[in-house]
Amino acid sequence: MRIESLDVPFRGHRTLIVGSVELALQRFSLLESSSAYKGKNILVIQEGQEVALGHPLIFRKRWDCTFRVKDSFDMQLLATYVSNAPKPSRVFWLTVGNSGDIPRALWSRWNHEISLIGCSEVGSIGGCEWERILFPLGYAVEKVERVLHGRGSGIVALLKDLKEHWTELLDAKAAVAWVSSTNSIHWYDPAENVYDAPLYTKEEAAAVLQSLASWIRG
């Protein structure tokens, strides 16, 4: 089995990051730099999750707008904002806990000037036809299989080969990604362009999360 390195554009595409908020923010920062920091950064928090368990790096970053979504009305507000926001726009869709769902009626209207980064710490985010799926270094191969299962013909054989060479990839400190257009698995260096925003101290994190919890309760 030969796994080629990942060499695909992310701007204007739908990318799912599984199992790592840090990796998702890293990819998001790369989208910003490729757009010369123009346009809007939009954070979407999937309602129905324990948001207080989210990674403090999420709240350290500056967002132009933050949405909590839990029903069709919220989705419509989000759709209106994104369609009217200065382009290029970048949407960071965060789910914490159980996997969320992005309605087709929402993402299918977004053109190449809108990039979507989905972030789930436990698995896939349903409803969206993801064009790339990235896994962090050391992510359990059994979890990779669960996320990629059923994605295109031949995926079973690819996953079987991947499992046989998993140790070699770990030894090389290579993470894996899946690309829908070719239904192929690639390796990439997760340490490249590492997101370098500083973490909160324990006191800062407690204050921010307490404030967020109060905001969620309304």
C-alpha positions in Angstrom: 0.0 0.0 0.0 1.3 3.5 -0.9 -0.3 6.5 0.7 0.3 9.8 -1.0 0.8 13.0 0.9 -2.2 15.3 1.3 -2.2 18.1 -1.3 -5.6 19.5 -1.8 -7.1 23.1 -1.3 -9.2 23.8 1.7 -10.5 27.2 0.8 -14.0 27.1 -0.5 -14.5 23.4 0.6 -16.2 21.5 3.3 -13.7 19.9 5.8 -14.4 17.8 8.8 -11.9 17.6 11.6 -12.5 14.7 14.0 -11.1 14.3 17.5 -9.1 17.6 17.9 -10.2 21.2 18.4 -6.5 22.2 18.2 -6.2 20.7 14.7 -9.4 22.3 13.5 -8.3 25.7 14.7 -5.0 25.2 13.0 -6.7 24.5 9.7 -9.0 27.5 10.3 -6.0 29.8 10.8 -4.6 28.5 7.5 -7.8 29.4 5.8 -7.6 32.9 7.3 -4.0 33.4 6.0 -4.9 32.1 2.5 -7.6 34.8 2.4 -5.2 37.5 3.6 -7.5 37.8 6.7 -10.3 39.3 4.6 -14.0 38.4 5.1 -15.6 37.1 8.3 -14.9 34.4 10.8 -18.2 32.8 12.0 -18.5 30.4 14.9 -21.5 28.1 15.0 -22.1 26.1 18.2 -24.4 23.1 17.8 -27.1 23.5 20.4 -28.0 20.5 22.6 -24.4 19.9 23.7 -22.6 20.7 26.9 -20.8 23.8 25.5 -19.0 24.3 28.8 -16.9 21.3 28.0 -15.6 22.9 24.8 -11.9 23.7 24.4 -10.8 27.1 25.8 -8.9 27.9 22.6 -12.3 28.3 20.9 -13.1 31.2 23.1 -9.7 32.7 22.9 -10.1 33.4 19.2 -11.7 36.5 17.8 -15.0 35.7 16.0 -16.9 38.2 14.0 -20.2 36.5 14.9 -21.2 33.6 17.1 -24.4 31.5 16.6 -26.1 28.9 18.8 -28.2 26.7 16.6 -30.9 24.2 17.7 -33.8 24.6 15.3 -34.8 25.7 11.8 -35.3 29.3 12.9 -31.7 29.5 14.1 -30.5 27.9 10.9 -32.4 30.5 8.9 -30.8 33.4 10.8 -27.4 31.8 10.2 -28.1 31.3 6.5 -29.1 35.0 6.2 -26.0 36.2 7.9 -23.6 34.1 6.0 -25.2 35.0 2.6 -24.8 38.7 3.4 -21.4 38.6 5.1 -18.4 40.0 3.3 -16.6 37.3 1.3 -14.6 35.2 1.6 -16.3 33.9 4.8 -15.2 31.1 7.0 -17.6 29.0 9.1 -16.3 27.0 12.1 -19.1 24.5 13.1 -18.4 23.1 16.5 -20.2 20.2 18.2 -19.3 18.9 21.6 -20.6 15.6 22.9 -23.0 13.9 20.5 -22.6 14.4 16.8 -24.5 17.2 15.3 -26.2 17.7 12.0 -25.9 20.4 9.3 -29.0 20.6 7.0 -28.4 20.2 3.3 -30.6 23.2 2.7 -28.0 25.3 4.5 -24.6 24.2 3.2 -25.7 23.4 -0.3 -26.2 27.1 -0.9 -22.7 28.0 0.0 -20.4 28.7 -2.9 -16.6 28.7 -3.3 -16.4 31.9 -1.4 -17.5 30.2 1.8 -15.3 27.7 3.6 -16.7 25.3 6.2 -14.7 23.6 8.9 -16.6 21.1 11.0 -15.2 20.0 14.3 -16.4 17.1 16.3 -14.5 15.5 19.2 -16.4 12.2 19.0 -17.3 11.3 15.4 -18.8 12.6 12.2 -21.2 15.5 11.8 -24.2 14.3 9.8 -26.2 16.0 7.1 -23.1 17.4 5.2 -21.3 15.9 2.3 -17.7 16.4 3.5 -15.1 16.8 0.9 -12.1 16.2 3.3 -12.0 14.5 6.6 -8.9 14.9 8.8 -7.9 12.8 11.8 -5.3 13.9 14.4 -2.1 12.0 15.0 -2.6 8.9 17.1 -6.3 8.7 16.6 -7.5 5.1 17.1 -7.7 3.3 13.8 -11.0 1.7 14.9 -12.5 5.2 15.2 -11.2 6.1 11.8 -12.9 3.0 10.4 -16.2 4.0 12.0 -16.1 7.5 10.6 -15.2 6.4 7.0 -17.3 3.3 6.8 -19.7 3.5 3.8 -18.0 6.4 2.1 -17.7 5.3 -1.5 -16.9 2.0 -3.2 -13.6 0.4 -2.3 -13.4 2.1 1.1 -13.4 -1.3 2.9 -10.3 -2.4 1.1 -8.6 0.9 1.7 -9.4 0.7 5.4 -8.1 -2.9 5.6 -4.7 -1.8 4.1 -4.6 1.2 6.3 -5.0 -0.9 9.4 -2.2 -3.2 8.3 0.2 -0.2 8.0 -1.1 1.8 10.9 2.0 1.2 13.1 4.3 2.5 10.4 2.3 5.7 10.1 2.4 6.3 13.8 6.1 5.7 13.9 6.5 8.3 11.1 4.3 10.7 13.1 2.0 10.9 10.2 -1.8 11.5 10.5 -4.4 10.5 7.9 -7.0 12.2 5.9 -9.7 11.1 3.5 -10.6 13.0 0.2 -14.1 12.5 -1.3 -13.3 13.4 -4.9 -10.9 10.5 -5.3 -12.2 8.4 -2.4 -8.6 8.1 -1.2 -6.7 8.1 2.0 -3.6 10.4 2.4 -1.0 11.1 5.1 -0.2 14.6 6.3 2.1 16.2 8.9 -0.1 17.5 11.8 2.8 19.5 13.2 3.0 21.7 10.1 1.8 25.3 10.8 0.9 24.4 14.4 -1.8 26.7 15.8 0.1 28.7 18.4 -2.5 30.7 20.3 -1.7 30.5 24.0 -3.9 28.5 26.4 -5.9 30.0 29.2 -4.7 29.7 32.7 -7.0 27.7 35.0 -8.3 30.9 36.4 -9.0 32.4 33.0 -10.7 29.3 31.7 -12.9 29.1 34.8 -14.0 32.7 34.3 -14.7 32.4 30.6 -16.6 29.1 30.9 -18.7 30.5 33.8 -19.5 33.5 31.7 -20.4 31.3 28.7 -22.6 29.1 30.9 -24.5 32.2 32.1 -24.9 33.3 28.5 -26.2 29.9 27.4 -28.8 29.9 30.2 -29.9 33.3 28.9 
